[in-house]
Amino acid sequence: MKIGIGLPNQVRNVRPTVISEWARRSEEAGFSTLGSVGRIAYPGVMDTVALAAAAGATSRIGLISNVLLGPVWPPVLLAKEAASIDAVSGGRFMLGIGLGGRADDFVVDGLGPRGTGKRLDHDLEVYKSLWRGEIPPGCDNPVVPEGTREVPLLFGGMVQASYERVARSGQGYIGGSVPPAMVGPAFDAVRTAWKDAGRDGDPYLVAIAYCAFADVEAGRASVRDYYTTAGAEVADFIASGVSGGADAVRATVRAFEDIGADELVFNPTSDDTDEVARLADVVL
């Protein structure tokens, strides 16, 4: 199982200048991937910007949005953003995408929080057509350079429609920020949908987990703050799952290995760049 690390782009009041340094340290440490968290209505750095900054600061490490909120974007703009990140990184980007569950993230007029599943399915066709170089309605030119590849797609979400979307349109799946025992059935459902769709090989299965080292309680408070809009019970539950310290992190690695994750991305709970080395010392 590969081990990646998240960027601290959605830590409350993150210092934006930390993003590039965090990316450099993560690549030097040997992590497989840099991930990003997607949310608009929170005082962080936009995931597409964080990923672009990370791409410019590195040359080898993979990049995953886990997950970017697809239906909050006009599809032509998101298709160009994703293709641009992939291109400037030299083809290191995988677009992890989900529907979004917080109404305040839907800030574009006409793109509200209803009907997001159908909208995403439509948008996926738009993305792929634009990546093929087709000209969108109302434009005089393609929106991406010749030779642009189809950006690999991963999908989040823990409902049957998400699993079928993976099998129909994606290369893999990203589990939610919940314990391995809850992610395991989702992985199984994705594998089943993949087989039922007649896909060759296996879906790429990515897990995510929060971790904290220097100040575990502050890390849990940070995660609780991020999920407050989901309600106190949900926020407390996810915060309680933060892997605090070396032993807990090692146990989390073993648990996700046991359910067959191909990659585990540890998301940070602070923008302290020393957390990169602390995690690397334990898992790499």
C-alpha positions as CSV (number, residue, x, y, z in Angstrom):
1,M,0.0,0.0,0.0
2,K,1.3,3.4,-0.9
3,I,1.4,6.2,1.7
4,G,0.5,9.8,0.7
5,I,0.1,13.0,2.6
6,G,-2.4,15.7,2.3
7,L,-1.7,19.4,1.9
8,P,-3.0,21.6,4.8
9,N,-5.0,23.7,2.4
10,Q,-8.2,23.4,4.5
11,V,-6.8,23.9,7.9
12,R,-8.5,27.0,9.4
13,N,-6.5,30.1,8.6
14,V,-3.7,28.1,7.0
15,R,-0.7,30.2,6.1
16,P,-0.8,30.1,2.3
17,T,2.9,30.3,1.9
18,V,3.3,27.0,3.7
19,I,1.8,25.1,0.8
20,S,4.8,25.0,-1.5
21,E,7.2,24.2,1.3
22,W,5.0,21.4,2.6
23,A,4.9,20.0,-0.9
24,R,8.7,20.1,-1.3
25,R,9.2,18.4,2.1
26,S,6.7,15.7,1.3
27,E,8.4,14.8,-2.0
28,E,11.8,14.8,-0.4
29,A,10.5,12.5,2.4
30,G,9.3,10.0,-0.2
31,F,5.5,10.1,0.1
32,S,3.6,8.7,-2.9
33,T,1.1,11.5,-3.3
34,L,0.0,15.0,-2.2
35,G,-3.7,15.3,-1.6
36,S,-6.0,18.3,-1.2
37,V,-9.3,18.9,0.6
38,G,-12.0,20.7,-1.4
39,R,-14.2,23.3,0.2
40,I,-15.1,26.9,-0.7
41,A,-17.0,28.2,2.4
42,Y,-14.0,27.9,4.8
43,P,-11.0,30.0,5.4
44,G,-8.4,27.9,3.6
45,V,-6.7,27.8,0.2
46,M,-8.7,26.7,-2.9
47,D,-7.8,23.1,-3.7
48,T,-7.0,23.8,-7.4
49,V,-4.7,26.6,-6.3
50,A,-3.0,24.4,-3.7
51,L,-2.5,21.6,-6.2
52,A,-1.0,24.0,-8.8
53,A,1.4,25.4,-6.2
54,A,2.4,21.9,-5.2
55,A,2.9,21.0,-8.8
56,G,5.2,23.9,-9.3
57,A,7.2,23.1,-6.2
58,T,7.8,19.4,-7.0
59,S,8.7,17.1,-9.9
60,R,7.9,13.5,-9.0
61,I,5.2,13.2,-6.3
62,G,1.6,12.4,-7.4
63,L,-1.3,14.8,-6.9
64,I,-4.8,13.9,-6.0
65,S,-7.8,16.0,-5.1
66,N,-9.6,14.1,-2.4
67,V,-12.1,15.3,-3.1
68,L,-12.9,18.3,-5.2
69,L,-16.5,19.3,-5.3
70,G,-17.5,18.9,-8.9
71,P,-21.0,20.4,-9.1
72,V,-20.0,23.7,-7.5
73,W,-18.0,24.4,-10.7
74,P,-19.2,25.3,-14.2
75,P,-18.0,22.3,-16.1
76,V,-16.0,24.1,-18.7
77,L,-14.0,26.0,-16.1
78,L,-13.3,22.9,-14.0
79,A,-12.3,20.9,-17.0
80,K,-9.7,23.5,-17.9
81,E,-8.5,23.8,-14.3
82,A,-8.0,20.1,-14.0
83,A,-6.3,19.8,-17.4
84,S,-4.0,22.7,-16.5
85,I,-2.9,21.2,-13.2
86,D,-2.2,17.9,-14.9
87,A,-0.3,19.6,-17.7
88,V,1.9,21.8,-15.5
89,S,2.7,18.8,-13.3
90,G,3.8,16.7,-16.2
91,G,0.8,14.3,-15.9
92,R,0.9,13.6,-12.2
93,F,-2.6,14.6,-11.3
94,M,-5.7,12.4,-10.6
95,L,-8.9,14.2,-10.3
96,G,-10.8,12.9,-7.2
97,I,-14.3,14.3,-7.4
98,G,-17.5,14.3,-5.3
99,L,-20.9,15.9,-5.1
100,G,-20.5,18.1,-2.1
101,G,-22.7,18.0,1.0
102,R,-22.7,21.6,2.4
103,A,-25.1,24.1,0.8
104,D,-22.8,27.0,1.5
105,D,-20.2,25.7,-0.9
106,F,-22.5,26.2,-3.8
107,V,-21.7,29.9,-4.5
108,V,-22.2,30.0,-8.3
109,D,-25.6,31.4,-9.4
110,G,-27.6,28.6,-11.0
111,L,-25.5,25.8,-9.5
112,G,-27.3,24.9,-6.3
113,P,-27.1,21.9,-4.1
114,R,-30.0,20.0,-5.7
115,G,-29.7,17.5,-8.5
116,T,-26.0,17.2,-8.1
117,G,-25.7,13.6,-9.1
118,K,-27.3,14.1,-12.5
119,R,-25.4,17.3,-13.0
120,L,-22.1,15.6,-12.3
121,D,-22.9,12.8,-14.8
122,H,-23.6,15.5,-17.4
123,D,-20.5,17.4,-16.4
124,L,-18.3,14.3,-16.8
125,E,-19.2,14.1,-20.5
126,V,-18.3,17.8,-20.8
127,Y,-14.9,17.3,-19.2
128,K,-14.0,14.4,-21.4
129,S,-15.1,16.1,-24.6
130,L,-13.1,19.2,-23.8
131,W,-10.0,17.1,-22.9
132,R,-10.4,15.5,-26.4
133,G,-10.0,19.0,-27.9
134,E,-13.7,19.6,-28.8
135,I,-14.9,23.2,-28.9
136,P,-17.5,24.0,-26.2
137,P,-20.7,25.9,-27.2
138,G,-20.1,29.7,-27.3
139,C,-16.4,29.4,-27.8
140,D,-14.3,29.9,-30.9
141,N,-11.4,27.6,-29.8
142,P,-10.7,24.5,-27.8
143,V,-10.0,25.4,-24.2
144,V,-7.0,23.1,-23.8
145,P,-3.8,22.7,-25.8
146,E,-3.4,19.9,-28.3
147,G,-2.1,16.7,-26.8
148,T,-4.0,17.2,-23.5
149,R,-4.7,13.8,-22.0
150,E,-7.9,12.7,-20.3
151,V,-7.3,13.3,-16.7
152,P,-7.7,10.1,-14.6
153,L,-10.9,10.3,-12.5
154,L,-11.5,9.0,-9.0
155,F,-14.9,9.3,-7.2
156,G,-15.9,9.8,-3.6
157,G,-19.3,9.2,-2.0
158,M,-20.7,6.2,0.0
159,V,-23.9,5.5,-2.0
160,Q,-24.5,3.0,-4.8
161,A,-24.6,5.7,-7.5
162,S,-21.0,6.7,-6.5
163,Y,-19.8,3.1,-6.9
164,E,-21.5,2.8,-10.3
165,R,-20.0,6.1,-11.4
166,V,-16.5,4.6,-10.7
167,A,-17.3,1.6,-12.8
168,R,-18.7,3.7,-15.6
169,S,-16.4,6.6,-15.8
170,G,-13.4,6.3,-13.4
171,Q,-10.2,4.7,-12.6
172,G,-10.9,4.3,-8.9
173,Y,-12.6,5.4,-5.7
174,I,-11.7,7.5,-2.6
175,G,-13.2,6.5,0.7
176,G,-14.5,9.0,3.2
177,S,-12.9,10.3,6.4
178,V,-14.3,7.5,8.5
179,P,-12.9,4.3,10.1
180,P,-11.6,1.4,8.0
181,A,-14.6,-0.7,9.1
182,M,-16.9,1.7,7.4
183,V,-14.8,2.1,4.3
184,G,-14.3,-1.6,3.7
185,P,-17.9,-2.2,2.6
186,A,-17.6,0.7,0.2
187,F,-14.5,-0.8,-1.3
188,D,-16.3,-4.1,-1.7
189,A,-19.2,-2.4,-3.4
190,V,-16.9,-0.6,-5.8
191,R,-15.2,-3.9,-6.7
192,T,-18.6,-5.5,-7.4
193,A,-19.8,-2.6,-9.5
194,W,-16.5,-2.7,-11.5
195,K,-16.9,-6.4,-12.2
196,D,-20.6,-6.0,-13.1
197,A,-19.7,-3.3,-15.6
198,G,-17.2,-5.7,-17.3
199,R,-14.2,-3.6,-16.5
200,D,-10.8,-5.2,-16.8
201,G,-8.3,-5.2,-13.9
202,D,-9.2,-3.6,-10.6
203,P,-10.4,-0.2,-9.4
204,Y,-7.7,2.0,-7.7
205,L,-8.8,2.3,-4.1
206,V,-7.7,5.3,-2.0
207,A,-8.3,5.8,1.7
208,I,-7.9,9.0,3.7
209,A,-7.3,9.5,7.4
210,Y,-6.5,12.4,9.7
211,C,-3.3,12.4,11.8
212,A,-1.7,14.6,14.4
213,F,1.6,14.4,16.3
214,A,2.8,17.5,18.1
215,D,-0.6,18.4,19.6
216,V,-3.2,15.7,19.2
217,E,-6.0,17.5,21.0
218,A,-5.5,20.6,18.9
219,G,-5.6,18.4,15.8
220,R,-8.9,16.9,16.9
221,A,-10.2,20.3,17.6
222,S,-9.2,21.4,14.1
223,V,-11.0,18.5,12.5
224,R,-14.1,19.1,14.7
225,D,-14.2,22.7,13.6
226,Y,-14.0,21.7,9.9
227,Y,-17.0,19.4,10.2
228,T,-19.1,21.6,12.5
229,T,-21.7,22.4,9.8
230,A,-22.5,18.6,9.6
231,G,-23.7,18.7,13.2
232,A,-22.0,18.2,16.5
233,E,-22.4,14.4,16.5
234,V,-20.8,14.0,13.1
235,A,-18.0,16.5,13.9
236,D,-17.2,14.7,17.2
237,F,-17.2,11.3,15.5
238,I,-14.8,12.3,12.7
239,A,-12.6,14.2,15.2
240,S,-12.4,11.1,17.4
241,G,-11.0,9.2,14.5
242,V,-7.9,11.3,14.2
243,S,-4.8,9.1,14.5
244,G,-2.9,10.7,17.3
245,G,0.8,9.7,17.6
246,A,3.0,7.0,16.1
247,D,1.2,3.9,17.5
248,A,-2.2,5.1,16.3
249,V,-0.9,6.0,12.9
250,R,0.7,2.5,12.5
251,A,-2.6,0.9,13.6
252,T,-4.4,2.9,10.9
253,V,-2.0,1.8,8.3
254,R,-2.5,-1.9,9.2
255,A,-6.3,-1.5,9.2
256,F,-6.4,0.0,5.7
257,E,-4.0,-2.6,4.4
258,D,-6.4,-5.2,5.8
259,I,-9.3,-3.9,3.7
260,G,-7.2,-3.8,0.5
261,A,-6.5,-0.1,0.1
262,D,-4.0,0.6,-2.7
263,E,-3.1,4.0,-1.2
264,L,-3.6,5.8,2.1
265,V,-3.4,9.5,2.3
266,F,-2.9,11.0,5.7
267,N,-4.5,14.5,5.9
268,P,-2.8,16.9,8.3
269,T,-4.6,18.8,11.1
270,S,-2.3,21.8,11.3
271,D,0.0,23.7,8.9
272,D,3.1,22.9,11.0
273,T,5.6,21.7,8.3
274,D,7.4,19.6,10.9
275,E,4.4,17.3,10.8
276,V,5.6,16.1,7.4
277,A,8.8,14.6,8.9
278,R,7.0,13.3,12.0
279,L,4.6,11.3,9.7
280,A,7.4,10.2,7.4
281,D,9.4,8.8,10.4
282,V,6.5,6.5,11.3
283,V,5.2,5.3,7.9
284,L,8.0,5.5,5.4
